[in-house]
Amino acid sequence: MLVLQNIVVKQVLTKKSKEQLLSKYEGNLLQLKKECEQLRFELKKLEKTKKFQTANVKKHFEKEIHMREEKIKLLEFQIEQLHMLPLGSELKEREIQGIVEVKVGDTWEDTVTNKTIIIKDGIVAEIR
């Protein structure tokens, strides 16, 4: 019988992967800041035209800006944490599902124990 099982994929933090993550975080941070500025600009533009109900529009724009500001705070925190992590640390990257074969006579605990794939610089280094 085949069953689906969750498999954790972890990335070993190397100098190269740390630089890539930092670059990715900073790119996302820059994009979010640009979106906030664009939203503020569009809000001012709409307020000047007065074609819409400004209270509802302003509320919607402020909500969108607030959501992006929260994401910015989270990214800044992740960047701080990344700087503190030593090389060789394992970071949970994602969780995927895999198929495991279960046969009569198998040890149940060995079958259901979470499997882990370790990635180092984009290459599978270990399967636990």
C-alpha positions in Angstrom: 0.0 0.0 0.0 1.2 3.5 -0.8 0.6 6.4 1.6 1.4 10.1 1.4 3.8 11.5 4.0 5.1 15.0 4.7 8.8 15.5 4.1 10.7 18.4 5.6 13.2 20.1 3.3 16.0 21.9 5.1 18.7 24.0 3.7 22.2 24.1 5.2 23.3 27.7 5.6 26.6 28.3 3.6 28.2 31.5 2.6 26.7 31.2 -0.8 23.1 30.4 0.4 23.3 33.1 3.0 24.2 35.7 0.3 21.3 34.4 -1.8 18.8 34.6 1.0 20.0 38.0 1.9 19.7 39.2 -1.7 16.2 37.7 -1.9 15.1 39.3 1.3 16.5 42.7 0.3 14.8 42.5 -3.1 11.5 41.7 -1.5 12.0 44.6 1.0 12.7 47.0 -1.8 9.7 45.9 -3.8 7.4 46.3 -0.8 8.7 49.8 -0.1 8.1 50.7 -3.7 4.5 49.4 -3.5 3.9 51.5 -0.3 5.1 54.6 -2.0 3.0 53.9 -5.1 -0.1 53.3 -3.0 0.5 56.6 -1.2 0.9 58.4 -4.5 -2.2 56.9 -5.9 -4.2 57.8 -2.8 -3.1 61.4 -3.0 -4.0 61.4 -6.7 -7.5 60.0 -6.0 -8.0 62.5 -3.1 -7.4 65.4 -5.5 -9.8 64.2 -8.2 -12.6 63.6 -5.6 -14.5 61.2 -7.9 -14.8 58.5 -5.3 -15.9 58.4 -1.7 -12.7 59.4 -0.1 -13.3 57.8 3.3 -13.8 54.3 1.8 -11.0 54.7 -0.6 -8.6 56.0 2.0 -9.5 53.2 4.4 -8.8 50.6 1.7 -5.5 52.2 0.7 -4.4 52.5 4.3 -5.2 48.8 4.9 -3.1 47.8 1.9 -0.2 50.1 3.0 -0.4 48.6 6.5 -0.3 45.1 5.2 2.9 45.9 3.3 4.4 47.6 6.3 3.9 44.5 8.4 5.6 42.4 5.7 8.5 44.9 5.7 8.9 44.5 9.5 8.9 40.7 9.1 11.5 40.9 6.4 13.7 43.2 8.5 13.4 40.7 11.4 14.4 37.8 9.1 17.4 39.8 7.8 18.5 40.4 11.4 18.1 36.7 12.2 20.0 35.7 9.1 23.0 37.8 10.1 23.0 36.1 13.6 22.9 32.5 12.3 26.2 30.7 12.1 27.2 28.9 8.9 26.2 25.3 8.9 22.8 26.0 10.5 19.8 24.1 9.0 16.9 26.2 7.9 13.5 24.7 7.2 12.8 25.7 3.6 9.5 24.0 2.9 7.5 20.9 3.4 6.6 18.6 0.5 4.6 15.4 0.3 6.1 12.1 -0.8 4.8 8.6 -1.3 5.9 5.8 1.1 5.3 2.2 0.6 3.9 0.3 3.5 4.0 -3.5 3.6 2.8 -6.1 6.0 5.5 -6.6 8.6 7.0 -3.1 8.4 7.7 -1.3 11.6 5.0 1.4 11.9 7.1 3.9 13.8 9.8 3.8 11.1 7.2 4.3 8.4 5.5 7.4 10.0 8.6 9.1 11.3 9.1 12.4 9.5 11.6 12.2 6.7 14.0 15.1 6.1 15.9 16.1 3.0 19.0 18.2 3.5 20.0 20.6 0.7 23.4 22.2 0.6 24.0 24.9 -2.1 21.1 23.5 -4.2 22.3 19.9 -4.1 20.7 17.1 -2.0 23.3 16.4 0.7 21.5 13.9 2.9 18.2 12.1 3.3 17.2 11.3 6.9 
